[in-house]
Amino acid sequence: MLAQQSKHQSKRQSKHREERASNLLLRSIRRARFYIARPRLTTRYNVLRMVSQDLLDMLVCPLCKKPVALTESNKGLKCGVCRRVYPIQDDIPIMLVDSATIDPA
C-alpha cells in the first residue's frame, strides 16, 4: 500500500515539476518577446549604432592606449594617434589589433 502511495506521489511531483518548468519557459519567452519587440528609444546611444556613450568613453586603443572615436560611417572606432580603425560587428566593438585596419587619412 505504501509503495502505491509513493508511486502516486512521485508521479504528482514529476507532473508538478514539468508544469513548473513549462511555466518558467513560457514566462521567459514572453519576457524575451517583450524586450526584442520594444523600440530602443534613448538619448544615451548613438542614432545609427547601439554602442553606448559610456562604453565609448572607456574604450582606448589597445596598441597605444589613446582614446578612440566613432568613425563618420559609424562602422568602426578610430584611434587618432596610430590611425587604426577597429570594426564594430553586431553592435560590438572588436578591439583586437589583428582585426584593425590602418586608415591612410
Protein Blocks (a to p, Z undefined) as FASTA:
>chain_A
ZZmmmmmmmmmmmmmmmmmmmmmmmmmmmmmmmmmmpccddfkbcfkbccdfklmmmpcc
fklopacdddfkopaccdfklopacddeehiacfbfklpccdfZZ
